[in-house]
Amino acid sequence: MGLSAPAVAERVRRMEDAGLITGYRVEVAHDKLGFPIVALIRVAAPEEKCARLKALVQGLAEVLECHHVTGADAYALRSWRRR
């Protein structure tokens, strides 16, 4: 493109300020970290147990995401583990 690093950084900053760039993300190769198995886990629990379940899940390093959902399940978890 023929632009210097500061010029590119300024253009990116202006696009962020204008709301054109709304975020960044990272995709981790879990298998290269030694965690090749990724699972989606649906958890059904009575409402009175949800606070305890949420506290337990927050302490688990294996849980990548935890979503409180509606319907038959209370939570949907995305998790990984070593083989």
Secondary structure, DSSP 4 states (H G I P E B T S, - for coil): ----HHHHHHHHHHHHHTTS---------GGGGT--EEEEEEE---GGGHHHHHHHHHT-TTEEEEEE-SSS-SEEEEEEE--
